[in-house]
Amino acid sequence: MSIYLFASITPKPEHVAELAAELRHMVEQTRKEAGNRRYDLLRRADGAPGFYLYETYVDEAAVQAHRESAHYVAFRSKIGDWLAEPVDVKVLMGVDIAE
């Protein structure tokens, strides 16, 4: 059963560009992971400095592999001081998912 994650990331205004660059790198690297099915980066349409990640993995083991990957560990170590609030990650299960 697929695992779905929705992460909300709110940077401090002065760190929007740095976070955006790091998130683009995360997209590139995470999409290469064997257990990743989808990794989409979204931004608020109203221009507020918020980013969102919509992620789909084949199973819980794939989520864990992602969290242990070198690029994820490096990302988390860089962004701590850039954030206005802690990253909010919601783990979701599918109800009616389009293929």
N, C-alpha and C positions, 0 to 999 in steps of 0.2 A: 504494500500500500504506500503510495506517495506521501511525502511529508511536505507541507507548505509552510513557509515562513513569511512574515511581513514585518520588516524592520523600519522603524522611524528614527531618523538621525537628524538632530537639530544642532547646527554649528553656531558658534558665536559669530556675529556679523563679520568680524575681521578675519575669519578663517574659512569663509565659504569657498573661495577659489582653491585653497590647499586641499580641503576635504573633497571637493569635486574631482580634482586630479587623482587623489588616492582612490576614490570610489570607481573611477573609470579603470584604473589598474586592477582593482578587485574584480570588476566585471570581466575583464579580459582573462584573468587567471582562473576565476571560478568557473567560467563556462568550459574550461578545459578539463575540469574534474570529471572522473568517470561516473560518479553518482549524481551529477548535477543535470537536471532536465531543463531548468529555466533560471535565469538570473537577470532580472530587469531593474534598471536604475530609473527612478522617476523623480521629478522635482515639482514643487508646488507651483500651480498655474498662476497664483496671485503674486508671485515674485518673492514671497517670504523665504528666508534662508533654511528651508527644510528639504531633506532628501528621504526617499523611501526605496527600499529594496523588496522586490517580490521574488521569492526564491522557491524552487521546487526541486526536491531530491527524491531519489528512488526509494529510500528507506532511512531509518534512524541512523544506521551505520554510515551512510553517505553524509548525513548532517554532521556526525561526529568527525568524520574524516575531513570535512570542510573546516570545522573549528580547530582542528589540529594541523592544518596545512600551514606551510611557511608563510604564504602571502597573507593569510588571515591573522596569524599571530603578529606579523610585522605591522599590519594595518591597525590592529587594536592597540599595539604599543605606541603608535604614532599619534593617534587621534584624541587621547584623553584630555589634553589641555585645550583642544579645539572646540569642545562640545559645550553647548549652553545647558544641556541636561543629559542624563544617561540615555544610552541607546535603548529603545523600547522594541523588544522582539516578541512577536506573537506567533505561537505555533498553532497551525490550523489543520483541520482535516477536511477533505473534500466532501461535498454533498452532491453537487451536480457540476462536473467539470467538463468543459469542451475539450475534445482531443485535437 
